[in-house]
Amino acid sequence: MRSGRGRSAHRQQATLRIDPDPDEPWWTIRHARTGDQPAWKATFDAHTPVEIIAAFTDALTNLRALHAATPPTAPLRQAGWRDDPHKSGPVSPDGVVRVEYVTEHGFDHWFITVADGRTPGDELWGACLDGATPPHLVAALTGALTDAAPVIRDP
């Protein structure tokens, strides 16, 4: 699209919204349809570590991430994650994190679930990315999940 002055017109393609509703995901990223890429949405629960969300949002504007895209589960496989025979995706070596790619009723989604594994309903945080989310963004998120660097947290 061109403006009357010969410059490209800029339009908003993505939004990042935080909405602290205790019954809904706090973080929502929506991206508009662009060219052949359909619109997509990603949501993150309130307790999702900021490093995970930052890895995802940083990849939105990182052309190197786009061009060096690996399959979304490649970082998990490289870090020794194994397939869970009862789920549709890999599980972290300690069993705390599950990544699932689910197709239901014609819709695809990535689900990331972090749970302590001690009791039912023990989810610490989760994320949901619809199936149209570009693979390089999913790979950025799975790469962040496998990052072994210590993170300083305020007690």
DSSP file with accessible surface (Angstrom, degrees, kcal/mol):
  #  RESIDUE AA STRUCTURE BP1 BP2  ACC     N-H-->O    O-->H-N    N-H-->O    O-->H-N    TCO  KAPPA ALPHA  PHI   PSI    X-CA   Y-CA   Z-CA
    1    1 A M              0   0  186      0, 0.0     8,-1.3     0, 0.0     2,-0.4   0.000 360.0 360.0 360.0 135.5    0.0    0.0    0.0
    2    2 A R  B     -A    8   0A 167      6,-0.2     6,-0.2     2,-0.0     2,-0.1  -0.913 360.0-134.2-119.9 145.7    1.4    3.4   -0.9
    3    3 A S    >   -     0   0   49      4,-2.6     3,-1.9    -2,-0.4     6,-0.0  -0.426  35.6 -99.1 -89.4 170.8    0.4    6.8    0.4
    4    4 A G  T 3  S+     0   0   91      1,-0.3    -1,-0.1    -2,-0.1    -2,-0.0   0.726 121.3  57.7 -63.0 -19.9   -0.2    9.8   -1.8
    5    5 A R  T 3  S-     0   0  217      2,-0.2    -1,-0.3     1,-0.0     3,-0.1   0.347 119.1-104.7 -94.0   4.2    3.3   11.1   -1.0
    6    6 A G  S <  S+     0   0   38     -3,-1.9     2,-0.3     1,-0.3    -2,-0.1   0.507  83.2 120.1  88.1   1.8    5.1    8.0   -2.3
    7    7 A R  S    S-     0   0  181      1,-0.1    -4,-2.6    -5,-0.0    -1,-0.3  -0.711  72.3 -98.7 -98.2 154.3    5.9    6.6    1.1
    8    8 A S  B     -A    2   0A  71     -2,-0.3     2,-0.4    -6,-0.2    -6,-0.2  -0.462  35.8-126.6 -67.6 137.0    4.8    3.3    2.4
    9    9 A A        -     0   0   47     -8,-1.3     2,-0.4    -2,-0.2    -1,-0.1  -0.702  22.5-142.2 -83.2 134.8    1.8    3.5    4.7
   10   10 A H        +     0   0  179     -2,-0.4     2,-0.3     3,-0.0    -1,-0.0  -0.830  21.2 180.0 -99.3 137.9    2.4    1.8    8.0
   11   11 A R        -     0   0  155     -2,-0.4     2,-0.2     0, 0.0    -2,-0.0  -0.973  36.6 -96.6-134.2 155.3   -0.4   -0.1    9.7
   12   12 A Q        +     0   0  140     -2,-0.3     3,-0.1     1,-0.2    19,-0.0  -0.473  39.6 170.7 -69.9 128.7   -0.5   -1.9   12.9
   13   13 A Q        +     0   0   92      1,-0.3    19,-3.4    -2,-0.2     2,-0.3   0.657  62.2  30.6-109.9 -24.9    0.1   -5.7   12.4
   14   14 A A  E     -B   31   0B  40     17,-0.2     2,-0.4     2,-0.0    -1,-0.3  -0.978  57.8-163.9-137.9 149.4    0.4   -6.9   16.0
   15   15 A T  E     -B   30   0B  54     15,-2.4    15,-2.0    -2,-0.3     2,-0.5  -0.981   5.1-160.0-129.9 145.5   -0.9   -6.0   19.4
   16   16 A L  E     -B   29   0B  91     -2,-0.4     2,-0.4    13,-0.2    13,-0.2  -0.997  19.2-178.5-121.6 122.5    0.3   -7.1   22.8
   17   17 A R  E     -B   28   0B 150     11,-2.8    11,-2.6    -2,-0.5     2,-0.5  -0.980  18.3-160.6-127.9 136.3   -2.2   -6.7   25.6
   18   18 A I  E     +B   27   0B  88     -2,-0.4     9,-0.2     9,-0.2     8,-0.1  -0.971  15.5 171.6-111.9 128.8   -2.0   -7.4   29.3
   19   19 A D        -     0   0   71      7,-2.4     2,-2.8    -2,-0.5     5,-0.1  -0.848  25.0-148.0-138.6  95.1   -5.4   -7.8   31.0
   20   20 A P        +     0   0   79      0, 0.0     6,-0.1     0, 0.0    -2,-0.0  -0.334  39.4 150.9 -72.1  70.4   -5.0   -8.9   34.6
   21   21 A D    >   -     0   0   55     -2,-2.8     3,-1.7     4,-0.2    25,-0.1  -0.895  43.0-144.4 -98.4 122.5   -8.3  -11.0   34.8
   22   22 A P  T 3  S+     0   0  114      0, 0.0    -1,-0.1     0, 0.0    24,-0.1   0.723  98.3  47.4 -63.4 -17.9   -7.9  -13.8   37.3
   23   23 A D  T 3  S+     0   0  138      2,-0.1     3,-0.0     3,-0.0     0, 0.0   0.401 112.0  49.7-103.3   2.6  -10.0  -16.1   35.1
   24   24 A E  S <  S-     0   0  120     -3,-1.7    22,-0.2    -5,-0.1    -3,-0.2  -0.904  97.6 -79.6-134.9 162.0   -8.4  -15.5   31.8
   25   25 A P        -     0   0   35      0, 0.0    20,-0.2     0, 0.0    -4,-0.2  -0.383  36.2-147.1 -59.3 141.4   -4.8  -15.4   30.3
   26   26 A W  S    S+     0   0   82     18,-0.8    -7,-2.4     1,-0.1     2,-0.5   0.847  78.1  54.0 -79.9 -39.3   -3.2  -12.1   31.2
   27   27 A W  E     +BC  18  44B  61     17,-2.3    17,-2.4    -9,-0.2     2,-0.4  -0.876  61.9 177.1-105.8 128.3   -1.0  -11.7   28.1
   28   28 A T  E     -BC  17  43B  26    -11,-2.6   -11,-2.8    -2,-0.5     2,-0.5  -0.995   8.9-170.8-131.4 128.9   -2.5  -11.8   24.6
   29   29 A I  E     -BC  16  42B   2     13,-3.0    13,-2.6    -2,-0.4     2,-0.4  -0.984   9.4-175.6-117.0 123.4   -0.6  -11.2   21.3
   30   30 A R  E     -BC  15  41B 133    -15,-2.0   -15,-2.4    -2,-0.5     2,-0.4  -0.968   5.5-165.3-119.1 138.7   -2.7  -10.9   18.2
   31   31 A H  E     -BC  14  40B  28      9,-2.7     9,-1.8    -2,-0.4   -17,-0.2  -0.985  17.8-128.1-126.2 134.2   -1.2  -10.6   14.7
   32   32 A A        -     0   0   36    -19,-3.4     2,-0.1    -2,-0.4     5,-0.0  -0.305  38.6 -85.4 -74.1 159.3   -3.2   -9.5   11.7
   33   33 A R        -     0   0  152      6,-0.1     2,-0.4    -2,-0.0    -1,-0.1  -0.403  48.1-174.4 -60.8 135.5   -3.3  -11.4    8.4
   34   34 A T  B >   -I   37   0C  37      3,-2.2     3,-2.7    -3,-0.1   -21,-0.0  -0.967  51.5 -51.5-138.2 120.8   -0.4  -10.5    6.2
   35   35 A G  T 3  S-     0   0   65     -2,-0.4    -2,-0.0     1,-0.3    -1,-0.0  -0.288 124.9 -13.5  55.6-122.7    0.0  -11.8    2.6
   36   36 A D  T 3  S+     0   0  161     -3,-0.1    -1,-0.3     2,-0.1    -3,-0.0   0.497 116.1  99.0 -87.0  -6.8   -0.3  -15.6    2.7
   37   37 A Q  B <   -I   34   0C  57     -3,-2.7    -3,-2.2    -5,-0.0     3,-0.1  -0.734  69.9-138.9 -85.8 118.1    0.0  -15.7    6.6
   38   38 A P        -     0   0   54      0, 0.0    -2,-0.1     0, 0.0    -4,-0.0  -0.275  32.6 -85.6 -69.2 162.8   -3.4  -16.0    8.3
   39   39 A A        -     0   0   57     -6,-0.1     2,-0.3    94,-0.1    -7,-0.2  -0.301  53.7-174.0 -61.6 151.9   -4.1  -14.0   11.5
   40   40 A W  E     -C   31   0B   9     -9,-1.8    -9,-2.7    -3,-0.1     2,-0.3  -0.957  15.2-152.8-147.5 166.1   -3.0  -15.7   14.7
   41   41 A K  E     -C   30   0B  80     -2,-0.3    89,-2.5   -11,-0.2     2,-0.4  -0.996   3.6-168.8-142.7 144.8   -3.1  -15.3   18.4
   42   42 A A  E     -CD  29 129B   0    -13,-2.6   -13,-3.0    -2,-0.3     2,-0.4  -0.997   8.5-167.0-132.2 137.8   -1.0  -16.4   21.4
   43   43 A T  E     -CD  28 128B  18     85,-2.9    85,-2.3    -2,-0.4     2,-0.4  -0.955   2.7-165.8-127.1 148.6   -2.0  -16.2   25.0
   44   44 A F  E     -CD  27 127B   0    -17,-2.4   -17,-2.3    -2,-0.4   -18,-0.8  -0.998  22.9-118.7-133.9 134.6    0.1  -16.6   28.2
   45   45 A D    >   -     0   0   45     81,-2.8     3,-1.8    -2,-0.4    80,-0.0  -0.178  36.0 -98.9 -66.9 167.0   -1.1  -17.1   31.8
   46   46 A A  T 3  S+     0   0   31      1,-0.3    -1,-0.1   -22,-0.2    79,-0.1   0.811 120.3  48.8 -57.4 -36.3   -0.4  -14.6   34.5
   47   47 A H  T 3  S+     0   0  150     77,-0.2    -1,-0.3     2,-0.1     3,-0.1   0.312  75.8 129.7 -94.3  11.4    2.6  -16.5   36.0
   48   48 A T  S <  S-     0   0    9     -3,-1.8     5,-0.1    78,-0.2    -4,-0.1  -0.467  70.1-107.3 -63.3 127.5    4.4  -17.1   32.7
   49   49 A P    >>  -     0   0   32      0, 0.0     4,-1.5     0, 0.0     3,-1.2  -0.322  19.7-127.8 -58.9 139.1    8.0  -16.0   33.2
   50   50 A V  H 3> S+     0   0   89      1,-0.3     4,-3.1     2,-0.2     5,-0.2   0.821 107.3  64.5 -59.7 -29.4    8.7  -12.7   31.4
   51   51 A E  H 3> S+     0   0   70      1,-0.2     4,-2.0     2,-0.2    -1,-0.3   0.852 101.5  50.3 -63.5 -32.9   11.7  -14.3   29.7
   52   52 A I  H <> S+     0   0   13     -3,-1.2     4,-1.8     2,-0.2    -1,-0.2   0.941 113.4  43.8 -69.8 -47.7    9.4  -16.7   27.9
   53   53 A I  H  X S+     0   0    7     -4,-1.5     4,-2.9     1,-0.2     5,-0.2   0.920 113.5  52.4 -64.3 -40.9    7.1  -13.9   26.7
   54   54 A A  H  X S+     0   0   34     -4,-3.1     4,-3.1     1,-0.2     5,-0.3   0.903 106.0  53.0 -64.1 -40.2   10.1  -11.7   25.8
   55   55 A A  H  X S+     0   0   27     -4,-2.0     4,-1.5    -5,-0.2    -1,-0.2   0.924 112.9  45.6 -60.6 -41.1   11.7  -14.5   23.7
   56   56 A F  H  X S+     0   0    0     -4,-1.8     4,-0.7     2,-0.2    -2,-0.2   0.955 116.5  42.6 -66.9 -50.5    8.5  -14.8   21.8
   57   57 A T  H >X S+     0   0   35     -4,-2.9     3,-0.7     1,-0.2     4,-0.6   0.870 110.5  56.7 -68.9 -34.6    7.9  -11.0   21.2
   58   58 A D  H >< S+     0   0  103     -4,-3.1     3,-1.1    -5,-0.2     4,-0.4   0.889 102.4  56.5 -61.6 -37.1   11.6  -10.5   20.4
   59   59 A A  H 3< S+     0   0    5     -4,-1.5     3,-0.5    -5,-0.3    -1,-0.2   0.739  91.4  73.4 -68.4 -20.1   11.3  -13.0   17.6
   60   60 A L  H << S+     0   0   55     -3,-0.7    -1,-0.2    -4,-0.7    -2,-0.2   0.848 111.3  26.7 -59.5 -34.7    8.5  -11.0   16.1
   61   61 A T  S << S+     0   0  125     -3,-1.1     2,-0.9    -4,-0.6    -1,-0.2   0.310  96.5 104.1-112.3   7.3   11.0   -8.3   14.9
   62   62 A N     >  -     0   0   59     -3,-0.5     4,-1.6    -4,-0.4     3,-0.3  -0.795  46.1-172.2 -97.3 104.1   14.1  -10.5   14.6
   63   63 A L  H  > S+     0   0  120     -2,-0.9     4,-2.5     1,-0.2     5,-0.2   0.832  85.7  59.5 -65.1 -30.8   14.7  -11.2   10.9
   64   64 A R  H  > S+     0   0  196      1,-0.2     4,-2.1     2,-0.2    -1,-0.2   0.911 104.1  50.7 -63.5 -39.0   17.5  -13.6   11.7
   65   65 A A  H  4 S+     0   0   26     -3,-0.3    -1,-0.2     2,-0.2    -2,-0.2   0.906 110.5  50.3 -63.9 -38.4   15.0  -15.7   13.7
   66   66 A L  H >< S+     0   0   78     -4,-1.6     3,-0.9     1,-0.2    -2,-0.2   0.942 116.9  38.6 -64.7 -46.0   12.7  -15.7   10.7
   67   67 A H  H 3< S+     0   0  152     -4,-2.5    -1,-0.2     1,-0.2    -2,-0.2   0.722 118.0  48.3 -81.9 -20.8   15.3  -16.8    8.2
   68   68 A A  T 3< S+     0   0   72     -4,-2.1    -1,-0.2    -5,-0.2    -2,-0.2   0.036  82.2 157.0-104.1  25.6   17.1  -19.3   10.5
   69   69 A A    <   -     0   0   54     -3,-0.9    67,-0.1     1,-0.0    -3,-0.1  -0.241  21.5-168.4 -59.4 133.4   13.8  -20.9   11.6
   70   70 A T        -     0   0   60     65,-0.1    69,-0.2     1,-0.1    -2,-0.0  -0.770  42.0 -75.7-110.5 163.3   14.1  -24.4   12.9
   71   71 A P    >   -     0   0   85      0, 0.0     3,-1.9     0, 0.0    -1,-0.1  -0.305  49.6-113.2 -56.3 144.3   11.2  -26.8   13.4
   72   72 A P  T 3  S+     0   0   22      0, 0.0     4,-0.3     0, 0.0    70,-0.1   0.803 115.0  45.1 -54.5 -31.5    9.3  -25.7   16.6
   73   73 A T  T 3> S+     0   0   34      1,-0.2     4,-2.4     2,-0.1     3,-0.3   0.550  86.5  93.4 -91.9  -3.7   10.3  -28.9   18.5
   74   74 A A  H <> S+     0   0   19     -3,-1.9     4,-2.6     1,-0.2     5,-0.2   0.910  84.2  50.5 -56.2 -46.6   14.0  -28.9   17.4
   75   75 A P  H  > S+     0   0   16      0, 0.0     4,-1.2     0, 0.0    -1,-0.2   0.890 111.5  50.2 -60.4 -33.0   15.2  -27.0   20.5
   76   76 A L  H  4>S+     0   0    0     -3,-0.3     5,-2.5    -4,-0.3     3,-0.3   0.935 111.1  46.9 -69.1 -45.5   13.3  -29.4   22.8
   77   77 A R  H ><5S+     0   0  106     -4,-2.4     3,-1.6     1,-0.2    -1,-0.2   0.910 110.4  53.2 -62.3 -42.0   14.8  -32.5   21.0
   78   78 A Q  H 3<5S+     0   0  161     -4,-2.6    -1,-0.2     1,-0.3    -2,-0.2   0.792 107.1  53.2 -64.4 -27.1   18.3  -31.0   21.2
   79   79 A A  T 3<5S-     0   0   45     -4,-1.2    -1,-0.3    -3,-0.3    -2,-0.2   0.325 124.3-102.0 -91.6   6.8   17.8  -30.5   25.0
   80   80 A G  T < 5 +     0   0   50     -3,-1.6    -3,-0.2     1,-0.2    -2,-0.1   0.669  63.1 159.8  86.6  16.5   16.8  -34.1   25.5
   81   81 A W      < -     0   0   21     -5,-2.5     2,-0.3    -6,-0.1    -1,-0.2  -0.435  26.9-146.4 -68.8 150.6   13.1  -33.8   25.8
   82   82 A R  E     -E   91   0B 132      9,-2.0     9,-3.0    -2,-0.1     2,-0.3  -0.819  17.4-100.2-118.5 158.2   11.2  -37.1   25.2
   83   83 A D  E     -E   90   0B 100     -2,-0.3     5,-0.1     7,-0.2     3,-0.0  -0.548  29.8-136.4 -75.2 137.5    7.9  -37.9   23.6
   84   84 A D    >   -     0   0   37      5,-1.6     3,-1.5    -2,-0.3     5,-0.4  -0.856   5.9-148.1 -92.8 120.5    5.1  -38.6   26.1
   85   85 A P  T 3  S+     0   0  118      0, 0.0    -1,-0.1     0, 0.0    -2,-0.0   0.734  98.0  48.8 -64.6 -16.3    3.2  -41.7   24.9
   86   86 A H  T 3  S+     0   0  164      3,-0.1     2,-0.3    -3,-0.0    -3,-0.0   0.473 112.1  51.0 -99.6  -4.4   -0.1  -40.2   26.4
   87   87 A K  S <  S-     0   0   91     -3,-1.5     2,-0.4     2,-0.2     4,-0.1  -0.788  84.2-114.4-126.8 172.4    0.3  -36.8   24.9
   88   88 A S  S    S+     0   0   61     -2,-0.3    13,-1.9     2,-0.1    -5,-0.0  -0.339  88.9  26.0-106.1  50.6    0.9  -35.3   21.4
   89   89 A G  S    S-     0   0   11     -5,-0.4    -5,-1.6    -2,-0.4    -2,-0.2  -0.970  90.8 -55.8 174.0 177.2    4.3  -33.7   22.1
   90   90 A P  E     -E   83   0B   2      0, 0.0     9,-2.5     0, 0.0     2,-0.4  -0.299  35.3-149.9 -78.1 159.3    7.5  -33.7   24.1
   91   91 A V  E     -EF  82  98B   6     -9,-3.0    -9,-2.0     7,-0.2     7,-0.2  -0.961  27.3-105.0-125.8 142.4    8.0  -33.5   27.8
   92   92 A S    >   -     0   0    5      5,-2.7     3,-2.1    -2,-0.4   -11,-0.1  -0.222  36.8-106.1 -62.6 156.3   10.9  -31.9   29.6
   93   93 A P  T 3  S+     0   0   85      0, 0.0    -1,-0.1     0, 0.0   -13,-0.0   0.826 123.1  48.2 -55.4 -31.7   13.5  -34.3   31.2
   94   94 A D  T 3  S-     0   0  116      1,-0.0    -2,-0.1     3,-0.0   -13,-0.0   0.476 111.3-122.2 -88.3  -1.3   12.1  -33.5   34.7
   95   95 A G  S <  S+     0   0   31     -3,-2.1    20,-0.1     2,-0.2     3,-0.0   0.534  83.0 111.1  77.2   7.5    8.5  -34.0   33.6
   96   96 A V        +     0   0   37      1,-0.1    19,-2.5    18,-0.1     2,-0.4   0.837  68.6  51.2 -84.7 -31.9    7.5  -30.5   34.6
   97   97 A V  E     - G   0 114B  19     17,-0.2    -5,-2.7    19,-0.1     2,-0.4  -0.905  61.1-172.7-116.7 132.4    6.9  -29.0   31.1
   98   98 A R  E     -FG  91 113B  58     15,-2.6    15,-2.5    -2,-0.4     2,-0.5  -0.972   5.7-165.8-120.5 138.2    4.7  -30.4   28.3
   99   99 A V  E     - G   0 112B   1     -9,-2.5     2,-0.4    -2,-0.4    13,-0.2  -0.991  16.2-179.4-121.5 121.2    4.5  -29.0   24.8
  100  100 A E  E     - G   0 111B  29     11,-2.9    11,-3.0    -2,-0.5     2,-0.6  -0.963  23.7-156.4-125.4 141.2    1.6  -30.4   22.7
  101  101 A Y  E     - G   0 110B  84    -13,-1.9     2,-0.4    -2,-0.4     9,-0.2  -0.974  27.2-175.1-111.7 114.4    0.4  -29.7   19.2
  102  102 A V  E     - G   0 109B  25      7,-2.9     7,-2.4    -2,-0.6     2,-0.5  -0.933  18.8-163.9-119.6 135.9   -3.3  -30.6   19.1
  103  103 A T  E     + G   0 108B  87     -2,-0.4     2,-0.4     5,-0.2     5,-0.2  -0.985  22.6 160.7-117.4 118.4   -5.7  -30.6   16.2
  104  104 A E  E >   - G   0 107B 121      3,-2.7     3,-2.2    -2,-0.5    -2,-0.0  -0.993  64.2 -11.1-140.6 132.0   -9.4  -30.6   17.1
  105  105 A H  T 3  S-     0   0  178     -2,-0.4     3,-0.1     1,-0.3    -1,-0.1   0.830 128.7 -51.4  53.1  37.4  -12.4  -29.7   15.0
  106  106 A G  T 3  S+     0   0   73      1,-0.2     2,-0.4     0, 0.0    -1,-0.3   0.535 116.7 109.7  81.3   5.2  -10.3  -28.3   12.2
  107  107 A F  E <   -G  104   0B 139     -3,-2.2    -3,-2.7     2,-0.0     2,-0.4  -0.946  52.8-153.6-117.1 137.8   -8.3  -26.0   14.5
  108  108 A D  E     +G  103   0B  56     -2,-0.4    23,-3.3    -5,-0.2     2,-0.3  -0.865  18.1 173.4-108.1 142.8   -4.6  -26.5   15.4
  109  109 A H  E     -GH 102 130B  56     -7,-2.4    -7,-2.9    -2,-0.4     2,-0.5  -0.997  28.2-139.1-146.2 148.1   -3.0  -25.2   18.7
  110  110 A W  E     -GH 101 129B  30     19,-3.5    19,-2.4    -2,-0.3     2,-0.5  -0.917  23.8-166.0 -99.3 130.5    0.2  -25.4   20.5
  111  111 A F  E     -GH 100 128B  70    -11,-3.0   -11,-2.9    -2,-0.5     2,-0.5  -0.983   7.3-169.5-119.1 128.7   -0.2  -25.8   24.3
  112  112 A I  E     -GH  99 127B   1     15,-2.5    15,-2.3    -2,-0.5     2,-0.4  -0.979  10.9-177.3-114.2 124.5    2.6  -25.3   26.7
  113  113 A T  E     -GH  98 126B  16    -15,-2.5   -15,-2.6    -2,-0.5     2,-0.5  -0.989  12.0-168.4-127.9 129.3    1.8  -26.5   30.3
  114  114 A V  E     +GH  97 125B  10     11,-2.7    10,-3.7    -2,-0.4    11,-1.5  -0.978  21.5 159.5-117.5 120.1    4.1  -26.1   33.3
  115  115 A A  E     - H   0 123B   3    -19,-2.5     8,-0.2    -2,-0.5    -2,-0.0  -0.987  47.0-129.3-141.3 149.9    3.0  -28.1   36.3
  116  116 A D        -     0   0   52      6,-1.3     7,-0.1    -2,-0.3   -19,-0.1   0.648  39.6-136.3 -77.8 -11.5    4.8  -29.4   39.4
  117  117 A G  S    S+     0   0   63      2,-0.2    -1,-0.1   -21,-0.1     6,-0.1   0.556  74.4 104.9  76.7   7.3    3.4  -32.9   38.9
  118  118 A R  S    S+     0   0  201      1,-0.2    -1,-0.1     4,-0.1    -3,-0.0   0.844  83.6  11.6 -90.5 -36.2    2.4  -33.5   42.5
  119  119 A T  S >  S-     0   0   84      3,-0.0     3,-1.0     0, 0.0    -2,-0.2  -0.968  86.7 -87.9-140.5 156.1   -1.3  -33.1   42.4
  120  120 A P  T 3  S+     0   0  133      0, 0.0    -2,-0.0     0, 0.0     0, 0.0  -0.336 115.1  25.7 -60.3 144.5   -4.1  -32.8   39.8
  121  121 A G  T 3  S+     0   0   82      1,-0.1     0, 0.0    -4,-0.0     0, 0.0   0.779  80.6 139.5  73.0  26.4   -4.7  -29.2   38.8
  122  122 A D    <   +     0   0   32     -3,-1.0    -6,-1.3    -7,-0.0    -4,-0.1   0.166  19.9 149.5 -91.3  21.2   -1.1  -28.3   39.7
  123  123 A E  E     - H   0 115B  98     -8,-0.2    -8,-0.3     1,-0.2     3,-0.1  -0.307  27.0-174.2 -62.8 129.3   -0.5  -26.1   36.7
  124  124 A L  E     -     0   0B  87    -10,-3.7     2,-0.3     1,-0.4   -77,-0.2   0.836  68.1 -26.7 -88.9 -42.4    2.0  -23.3   37.4
  125  125 A W  E     - H   0 114B  23    -11,-1.5   -11,-2.7   -79,-0.1    -1,-0.4  -0.968  60.7-168.4-163.7 164.9    1.5  -21.5   34.1
  126  126 A G  E     - H   0 113B   5     -2,-0.3   -81,-2.8   -13,-0.2     2,-0.3  -0.973   7.1-154.8-154.0 165.8    0.5  -22.2   30.5
  127  127 A A  E     -DH  44 112B   7    -15,-2.3   -15,-2.5    -2,-0.3     2,-0.4  -0.980   3.9-158.6-142.8 152.6    0.4  -20.7   27.1
  128  128 A C  E     -DH  43 111B  30    -85,-2.3   -85,-2.9    -2,-0.3     2,-0.4  -0.994   8.2-177.7-136.2 126.7   -1.7  -21.4   24.0
  129  129 A L  E     -DH  42 110B   0    -19,-2.4   -19,-3.5    -2,-0.4   -87,-0.2  -0.991  28.2-123.1-122.2 129.1   -0.6  -20.5   20.4
  130  130 A D  E >   - H   0 109B  36    -89,-2.5     3,-2.2    -2,-0.4   -21,-0.3  -0.316  30.2-105.7 -72.9 160.2   -3.0  -21.1   17.6
  131  131 A G  T 3  S+     0   0   25    -23,-3.3   -22,-0.2     1,-0.3    -1,-0.1   0.667 115.8  65.1 -61.4 -17.9   -1.7  -23.3   14.7
  132  132 A A  T 3  S+     0   0   30    -24,-0.3    -1,-0.3   -93,-0.1   -92,-0.1   0.528  71.1 119.9 -82.9  -4.1   -1.2  -20.3   12.4
  133  133 A T  S <  S-     0   0    5     -3,-2.2     5,-0.1   -92,-0.2   -94,-0.1  -0.410  80.1-101.5 -60.3 128.5    1.5  -18.9   14.6
  134  134 A P    >>  -     0   0   15      0, 0.0     4,-1.6     0, 0.0     3,-1.2  -0.237  25.9-124.7 -56.2 138.4    4.7  -18.8   12.5
  135  135 A P  H 3> S+     0   0   76      0, 0.0     4,-2.8     0, 0.0     5,-0.2   0.827 107.7  60.6 -56.3 -33.9    7.0  -21.7   13.2
  136  136 A H  H 3> S+     0   0   23      1,-0.2     4,-1.7     2,-0.2     5,-0.1   0.846 105.0  49.4 -66.9 -27.6   10.0  -19.4   14.0
  137  137 A L  H <> S+     0   0    2     -3,-1.2     4,-2.0     2,-0.2    -1,-0.2   0.906 111.1  47.9 -75.2 -39.8    8.0  -17.8   16.8
  138  138 A V  H  X S+     0   0    1     -4,-1.6     4,-2.9     1,-0.2     5,-0.2   0.924 111.5  51.7 -63.9 -41.3    7.1  -21.2   18.3
  139  139 A A  H  X S+     0   0   10     -4,-2.8     4,-2.6     1,-0.2    -2,-0.2   0.878 106.7  53.5 -63.7 -36.3   10.7  -22.2   18.0
  140  140 A A  H  X S+     0   0   24     -4,-1.7     4,-2.0    -5,-0.2    -1,-0.2   0.924 111.3  46.5 -63.1 -41.0   11.8  -19.0   19.8
  141  141 A L  H  X S+     0   0    0     -4,-2.0     4,-1.9     2,-0.2    -2,-0.2   0.941 113.4  46.8 -67.3 -46.0    9.4  -20.0   22.7
  142  142 A T  H  X S+     0   0    0     -4,-2.9     4,-1.1     1,-0.2    -2,-0.2   0.878 110.5  54.4 -66.9 -32.1   10.6  -23.6   22.8
  143  143 A G  H  X S+     0   0   25     -4,-2.6     4,-0.5    -5,-0.2     3,-0.4   0.908 107.2  50.2 -63.6 -40.8   14.2  -22.4   22.7
  144  144 A A  H >< S+     0   0   23     -4,-2.0     3,-0.9     1,-0.2    -2,-0.2   0.866 104.8  58.6 -65.8 -34.1   13.4  -20.2   25.7
  145  145 A L  H 3< S+     0   0   29     -4,-1.9    -1,-0.2     1,-0.2    -2,-0.2   0.816 108.7  45.2 -63.6 -29.5   11.9  -23.2   27.5
  146  146 A T  H 3< S+     0   0   38     -4,-1.1     2,-0.3    -3,-0.4    -1,-0.2   0.488  80.2 122.4 -94.4  -2.3   15.2  -25.1   27.2
  147  147 A D    <<  -     0   0  109     -3,-0.9    -3,-0.0    -4,-0.5    -4,-0.0  -0.449  43.5-166.9 -64.9 119.4   17.4  -22.2   28.3
  148  148 A A        +     0   0   99     -2,-0.3    -1,-0.2     2,-0.1     3,-0.1   0.445  45.2 122.7 -89.4   0.6   19.4  -23.5   31.3
  149  149 A A  S    S-     0   0   56      1,-0.1    -2,-0.0     0, 0.0     2,-0.0  -0.363  70.7-108.7 -64.2 135.4   20.7  -20.1   32.3
  150  150 A P        -     0   0  128      0, 0.0     2,-0.5     0, 0.0    -1,-0.1  -0.347  28.9-146.9 -65.0 147.6   19.7  -19.2   35.9
  151  151 A V        -     0   0   72     -3,-0.1     2,-0.4     2,-0.0     0, 0.0  -0.973  10.5-131.3-119.1 129.3   17.1  -16.5   36.3
  152  152 A I        -     0   0  164     -2,-0.5     2,-0.4     2,-0.0     0, 0.0  -0.662  28.1-174.4 -81.9 128.1   17.2  -14.2   39.3
  153  153 A R        -     0   0  131     -2,-0.4    -2,-0.0     0, 0.0     0, 0.0  -0.972  28.7-117.1-123.9 142.5   13.8  -13.9   41.1
  154  154 A D              0   0  157     -2,-0.4    -2,-0.0     1,-0.2     0, 0.0  -0.619 360.0 360.0 -74.4 125.4   12.8  -11.6   43.9
  155  155 A P              0   0  163      0, 0.0    -1,-0.2     0, 0.0     0, 0.0   0.792 360.0 360.0 -66.4 360.0   11.8  -13.8   46.9
